[in-house]
Amino acid sequence: MSVDARLSINQATIKHADLATALHVTAQAGVEAIGLWREPVNEVGLTTAAAMLADSGLRFTTHCRAGFFTMPEGPARRASLDDNRVAIDETATLAAAGAAGSTAVLVLVAGGLAEGSRDLVGARERVRDAIGELAPYAQAAGVTLAIEPLHPMFASDRCVVSTLEQALDIAADFAPDVVGAAVDTFHIFWDPDVLPAIERAGREGRIATYQVCDWKTPLPADVLLSRHYPGDGVIDFAALTRAVAATGYDRDIEVEIFNADIWADDPAAVVARTAAAFGDAVAPHLAGARAATA
């Protein structure tokens, strides 16, 4: 089976695989890139993780995740910002260790409403303020902060930034190479203004990463685990992918799936099925894609 050269496996797709296994099954399948998560990196230590990544020969596409800074000023907010700086350092180190073409992108999930609060507007302003504090540090490290809008069902507990337009409005205060946006099909496919927002993101140079997975109902009790292989649900990957490609976006594209049944499967089988699904549902719509590899 040929594997599209722009496919990246986000480590969440094989969540129960440790870092060594994730790197091995990804490279073994002929996939050229991987996005990592902080927890498995920290399990082995950053220095060891960077060496393992370098040995794998894989490109590094994103580091997940940081953010969670919507709380009012106080010790918890200071601790969160300090941890975000650590995540920036991790991202820079891993990007330097990855193969040529790696990208130093740190995905930010803003966080939900503070306990007892109903102030969405104020929470979004605290996101803007937090990014303002972090941006100079990220710029010095050569890291792009990618604000990820999440589906509105997560607005109260996980992310007060619900649309790509909202993410771009926050990012507009900063240089595009310092603050951009994560375009994730699962979270934005429903938005009637998503195609103009993608065009704007491209025009402003702010698409830091393009992530894909599918949406299918009924949703499970834990809606966080409702992602599916591309092509298994209702998302129009043709329209979204063509819109992203039309902006000139030419980086790797991650498949990021949260699904308990998929996590329970053999990681090598998951990577193989992910590559096949990407080849069928996403790759045909990529203008100017790098040639596929066998």
N, C-alpha and C positions, 0 to 999 in steps of 0.2 A: 504493500500500500504506500502511495506517495503521501508525504506530509507537507502541507503548505509551509513555506519558510517563514511566514510571518506569525504563525501560531505560537503563543506562549501559554504554558500551563500555570495558572494561578494556583499556588500551593493549597488554597482552601478547597479546591476540587478534589484533592486527595488528602483531606485533613488528617486522617489517622496515620498517615505515613510519616515517619520521622524524616529529618532533613536528608540523611544519606539515601534513604529509599526513594524519596521524592526526586532527588537529583538523578539517581540511577535510572528509574523507570522512565523519566522524561527523556533523558539522553538516549536510552536504549531504544525508545520508540521512534527515534529520528526527529523528535521535536528539538528546536534549536534554542528555546528561551524559556525562562521560568520567572514567575513573580513570587517573592517569598513573604512569609509572615513572621512577625517579630518573635512570637512564642517559640517556634522550633529553632529559630536562629539563636535565641538566648539559652535554649536548653544545652546547646553545645558550646556556646560562647562565640562572640563576634569574630575573634581571630580565627578560630577553627572553622566557623561557618564560611568565612571568606576564602580560606584555603580550599575547603571542599568545593565551593562554587567554582573557583579557578580551575581545579582539577577536572571538573565535570565538562568544561568546554562550553557551557551554556551561557547565553546572554542573560543579563539581569534586567527585568523590565519595570517592576515596581516593588516597593516595600509597603506592606500592610500591617498594621495601620496605626495612625496617630490621630490627634484631634481630641474630642471629648473635653471641650473647654467652655461650655456654656454656663457654668456655675458663676455666681457672683464673686467679686473680689474677696480673697481670703486664702488661707493655707492650702485648701484643696485646689484652687485655681493655680496657685504658684507651683504646686507639685505637678499638676498636669502640664503646665508650660515647660517645666524642667524636663519632664519625661519626653515631651515633644522634641526638645533639643537633643536628647539622647537618640531618639529615632532618626533625626536628621543626620547625626553622625554615623549611625548604622547604615543608612541609605547611601551615603557617600562612600563608605568603605566597601560595601557590597557591589556598588556600581563599578568601582575601580577594579574589583576582583573579577567581574564578569568578562565574558568574551567581547571582542570588538563589536560595537553597536549597542552596548548596554546603556540604559538610561537611568539617571539618578532621580527617580520620581517617588515621593512619599505621599501615599494616599491619606487624606484627612477625612474622617467622619466627625461631623461637628459636635455631636452630642444632642441630647434631648432637652426638654424643659427641666429647669431646676425643680426640686421637690416643692410642691405647693404652688408653683407658678403657672400662670396662663399667658404669660407675656412672650409670645413668639417673636414679635418685633424686637424687643429688648434682647432676647436670646441671640438673634441673628446679629445684632450690633456687637454683642460680646464675642461672637465668632470673628467679626471683622477686626475688633480690637486685638484679639489673640493672634490672629495672623499678622497684624501689624507689628506685634512684638517679635514674632518668629521670623518674619521675612528677612531682616538683615542677617540673621544667623544662617538661614538657609542659603541666601545669596553667597555668603562667604564660603559656604561648604560646597557650592555648585549643585545644590539640590533644588528641584522644583516641587513646590507644595501643590498637590492636586486635590482641590475641594471636590468631594463626591456628593452630589445630591442623591438623597434616598427617597424612595417612594413615600408619599404622604402618610401611609399607614405607620411609618416609623417616626413621625414628627414629634410625638410626645416623649418617647423614651430613648431614641437613638440619634435622630438627625433633624434639626430644625430647618435645614436647607433641603427643600423638596423639589426644586426644578433647576434645570441647567441654567435658566435665565437668572435665578437667584444666585447661583454660584458665580456666574460671570459678573454680576453686579458687585459682589464682594471682591472678586479678583481684580476688577477694573482699577482699583487704587494702587496696584503693584505692577512691576514689570512682568511681561508674559513668561519670561524664562524663570521667574521666581515663584509666581503663583498662577496656576492654571486650573483646569477642571478635569475630572474623570468622567468620561461619557460611558455609562453603564446601561446597556439595553434594558435590563430587568427593572431599573428604577425610573427610566424616563420614557419608555415606549408609549405610555398612555397619554402623554402631554400633547394637547392639540397644537402647541407652539414649538414642538421639539425640533422640527426641521429648520425653521428660522433661527432657533437658538444654536443648532449645530453650525449653521452657516456663520453666525456671529462669532462663535467660538473659534472657527477656523480663520475668519477674517482678522480676529484679534490675536491669533497665534497662541491660543490657550488650551488646545486639546492635548493634555499631558499624557493621557492614556485612553484607549478604547477597550472596553471590557464587554464581553458578550455571554449571555446565557438566556434561557427561555422562561416564559411565564405560562403556567397552565393551571386551570381550576379543576376541581375544588382545591383551595389552599389547605395545607395541613394545620393542625392546631397551633404549631409554632410556625408562624408565617415566615420567619427568618429562613427556614429550611425548605422554601418552596421553589427553588431554582431548578431548572432542568437543562438537559443537553440542548444545544441549538437545533431547532427544527422539530422539537417534540411538543411545542406549544403554539401560542398565537402571535408571537412577536414577528413583525415584518422586517426581517434582517436585510432584505433587498433594499428597501427604502432607507433604512437607517445607515447601512454600510455604504451605500452609494453616496449618501449625504456626507458622511465622514470622509470618504475617499475624495469627494469633489473639493474638499478644503485643502487637499494636498497632504493630508496626514499619511505618512509613510512608515510609521513605527510599527513595532510588533503589536499584536492584538491578543489580549488575554481572554481565556475562558475561565470564568470564576463561578463555581457552582457550590451552593450550600444545599445539600439534600442527604438525609440520613441513609436512604437506601443506596445512593451512590457512594457515600462514605464507607458503607459496609462491604462494598465490592472490592475485589482485588485491585490494588492501585495500577498495576500494569494494564489490566483490562479497561480500567476507567480512562487512562491516558489514550489507549488505542481507540476507544469509542469516541472520546472527545475529538481526537484528530479526524476521525471519519465524519463526525457531525459538523465540525468546522469546515471541512472540505466540501460538504454538501450544501450547507446553509449560509455560510459567510464568504468563503473564498471566491465563489463565482462573481461576487459583486465588488471585488477589489480592483479598481483600475490601477494599472502600473504596479501590481504586486510583484515582489521578488519571485523569481522562478522557484517552483516547488522542487523539493529534494526527495530522492528515493528513500 
